[in-house]
Amino acid sequence: ARLSAWARPDVVDRHGRLMATDRAVNSLFADPHIILDLDEVIEKVTTVLPGFNAGELRQTLADRSRRFVWLARGLGAREAQAVHELGLPGLGFRTELRRYYPLGPLAGHVLGAVSVDNRGLAGIERMLDDEGLAQPVRGTERNTRPAVRLALDIGVQHAVAEELRRGLKQFGAVAAVGLILGARTGEIVAAVSLPEIDPNRPADLLDPELIERLTGGTFELGSVYKILTIALALEYGLVQLDSVLHVRLP
């Protein structure tokens, strides 16, 4: 069997709560060479799967020299059963791994998303590929690596997101960001950018309105300069915590 899928390790928050996992799904394919009645296939498939465009489906299946073509990846159980019950020659299913994000948009920007072949496109998912943690597998074999534990706390992440949503509504803003760091370690406990993406919809990554503004935006630092200046002065021993600095104009 060919290596056609990529199995990914689970991703959990700092308390072990699941944020991303692989699950088996049914993907519909066709062998145009053995389709008996193209019109019947188009009519019946578009009836049970209304999202299909009849013209595009006809174009996909018109070349009878092709022996394999994907029609739909990651169908739900009901959709797959409906197609199966049609009993149409030339249609079949393969079971694949598909990434699933049980928390929906929560921490979506941090997690990123994957392609239709389960390869990382952005965020933590892209990092997993860069670090070699995604494994090529046959069929629906699970990744053998332990779960990747993030510093994020999804409870804190949720609380920050809710506060920012209230702020968006109150001030009529178009976007908001919030970041919480562990004071002792610098760990990122929450990182929120609104509006959010849903990693279950990878196309969200292409929407310019949903840009991740914490790292993808440019901001005037303003009074942050003061904190950095004092921190550097303390680090170099130029001042002490009880030093009094006179900042009057001459």
Disulfide bonds with the S-S distance in Angstrom:
none
